[in-house]
Amino acid sequence: MTIKSYKGISPTIGEDVYIDDSAVMYGDIVIKKDASIWPLVAVRGDVNHVRIGERTNVQDGSVLHVTRTSEKFPKGFPLIIGDDVTVGHKCMLHGCILGNRILVGMGAIVMDGAVVQDDVFIGAGTVVPPNKVLESGYLYVGNPMVQKRKLSDSEVAFLKQSALNYVKLKDEYLAEA
Ligand SMILES: CC(C)(COP(=O)(O)OP(=O)(O)OC[C@H]1O[C@@H](n2cnc3c(N)ncnc32)[C@H](O)[C@@H]1OP(=O)(O)O)[C@@H](O)C(=O)NCCC(=O)NCCS
């Protein structure tokens, strides 16, 4: 895998994290215990920081980046992802904040300043515009994005289960190494 420092700051990788050989990570990134980063993922913590929580998985081809500070936005937009989040294949997460137990469907785009509360399902291909707040317990889909419906109890349970499935999968990959 390619892990590079930027301005003297290197990614910090937690215990039992799996990072595929083809992933690239630069700069101020912290990845917590049992997370997994799958093939061809690019994470760039250069002009702001990136945080990835415990048991969170970032699937193949996803791109994670941030926005620098400016006069208008003195903190810029870091990227903060909580625990037990599933980021599906080929997602774009840019300068946003994701809580815990979220599924970001394949090909979704989440833009600067968006805040996704805990227990949210973002459908495949959804575009989350800048600064939107996605309310806990709902399914969001589409472009333009809409709050489609409340999640059922079993769908909420699946959000956590999806993350646990990926913990098991990454443990199998780690055992092969
Ligand atoms: C959201 C999802 C779970 C569908 O759930 P579902 O139970 O079939 O959805 P519903 O039947 O309740 O659909 C609700 C509405 O949203 C629409 N819809 C569902 N998924 C949609 C999507 N991704 N984009 C746009 N509209 C979508 C449905 O067509 C339906 O529209 P209608 O009310 O006009 O008929 C599924 O489409 C999805 O996006 N899954 C993501 C899977 C994924 O990416 N996993 C990560 C990789 S491992």
The ligand as a Tripos MOL2 file, in Angstrom:
@<TRIPOS>MOLECULE
LIG
   48    50     1     0     0
SMALL
NO_CHARGES

@<TRIPOS>ATOM
      1 C1        -32.2070    1.9550   -0.9630 C.3       1 LIG1
      2 C2        -32.2400    0.4960   -1.3040 C.3       1 LIG1
      3 C3        -31.7950   -0.3070   -0.0990 C.3       1 LIG1
      4 C4        -33.6150    0.0930   -1.8040 C.3       1 LIG1
      5 O1        -34.4080   -0.2730   -0.7680 O.3       1 LIG1
      6 P1        -35.8870   -0.7450   -1.0860 P.3       1 LIG1
      7 O2        -36.4190   -1.3090    0.1530 O.co2     1 LIG1
      8 O3        -35.9270   -1.5650   -2.3200 O.co2     1 LIG1
      9 O4        -36.5070    0.6240   -1.4000 O.3       1 LIG1
     10 P2        -38.0090    0.9540   -1.4520 P.3       1 LIG1
     11 O5        -38.7240   -0.1290   -2.1610 O.co2     1 LIG1
     12 O6        -38.5150    1.3680   -0.1160 O.co2     1 LIG1
     13 O7        -37.9290    2.1990   -2.4020 O.3       1 LIG1
     14 C5        -38.3710    3.4120   -2.0110 C.3       1 LIG1
     15 C6        -38.3340    4.2850   -3.2330 C.3       1 LIG1
     16 O8        -37.0000    4.7160   -3.4450 O.3       1 LIG1
     17 C7        -36.5810    4.3800   -4.7700 C.3       1 LIG1
     18 N1        -35.1820    3.9980   -4.6850 N.ar      1 LIG1
     19 C8        -34.6460    2.9310   -4.0340 C.ar      1 LIG1
     20 N2        -33.3150    2.9770   -4.1250 N.ar      1 LIG1
     21 C9        -33.0140    4.0750   -4.8510 C.ar      1 LIG1
     22 C10       -31.7910    4.6440   -5.2530 C.ar      1 LIG1
     23 N3        -30.6330    4.0840   -4.9250 N.pl3     1 LIG1
     24 N4        -31.8420    5.7900   -5.9650 N.ar      1 LIG1
     25 C11       -33.0140    6.3750   -6.2970 C.ar      1 LIG1
     26 N5        -34.2280    5.8710   -5.9170 N.ar      1 LIG1
     27 C12       -34.1920    4.7310   -5.2090 C.ar      1 LIG1
     28 C13       -37.5000    3.2430   -5.1930 C.3       1 LIG1
     29 O9        -37.5800    3.1810   -6.5900 O.3       1 LIG1
     30 C14       -38.7840    3.6470   -4.5380 C.3       1 LIG1
     31 O10       -39.3590    4.6800   -5.3050 O.3       1 LIG1
     32 P3        -40.9560    4.8680   -5.3570 P.3       1 LIG1
     33 O11       -41.3920    5.1450   -3.9590 O.co2     1 LIG1
     34 O12       -41.1310    5.9980   -6.2810 O.co2     1 LIG1
     35 O13       -41.4630    3.5520   -5.8900 O.co2     1 LIG1
     36 C15       -31.3530    0.1610   -2.4910 C.3       1 LIG1
     37 O14       -31.9480    0.6550   -3.6790 O.3       1 LIG1
     38 C16       -29.9840    0.7250   -2.4180 C.2       1 LIG1
     39 O15       -29.6780    1.8230   -2.8810 O.2       1 LIG1
     40 N6        -29.0770   -0.0630   -1.8030 N.am      1 LIG1
     41 C17       -27.7010    0.2780   -1.6770 C.3       1 LIG1
     42 C18       -26.8650   -0.9760   -1.6580 C.3       1 LIG1
     43 C19       -25.4430   -0.6380   -1.5740 C.2       1 LIG1
     44 O16       -24.9620    0.2380   -2.2530 O.2       1 LIG1
     45 N7        -24.7340   -1.3350   -0.6820 N.am      1 LIG1
     46 C20       -23.3420   -1.0700   -0.4280 C.3       1 LIG1
     47 C21       -22.4620   -1.9620   -1.2030 C.3       1 LIG1
     48 S1        -21.9940   -3.3660   -0.3110 S.3       1 LIG1
@<TRIPOS>BOND
     1     1     2 1
     2     2     3 1
     3     2     4 1
     4     2    36 1
     5     4     5 1
     6     5     6 1
     7     6     7 2
     8     6     8 1
     9     6     9 1
    10     9    10 1
    11    10    11 2
    12    10    12 1
    13    10    13 1
    14    13    14 1
    15    14    15 1
    16    15    16 1
    17    15    30 1
    18    16    17 1
    19    17    18 1
    20    17    28 1
    21    18    19 ar
    22    18    27 ar
    23    19    20 ar
    24    20    21 ar
    25    21    22 ar
    26    21    27 ar
    27    22    23 1
    28    22    24 ar
    29    24    25 ar
    30    25    26 ar
    31    26    27 ar
    32    28    29 1
    33    28    30 1
    34    30    31 1
    35    31    32 1
    36    32    33 2
    37    32    34 1
    38    32    35 1
    39    36    37 1
    40    36    38 1
    41    38    39 2
    42    38    40 1
    43    40    41 1
    44    41    42 1
    45    42    43 1
    46    43    44 2
    47    43    45 1
    48    45    46 1
    49    46    47 1
    50    47    48 1
@<TRIPOS>SUBSTRUCTURE
     1 LIG1         1 GROUP 0 **** ****
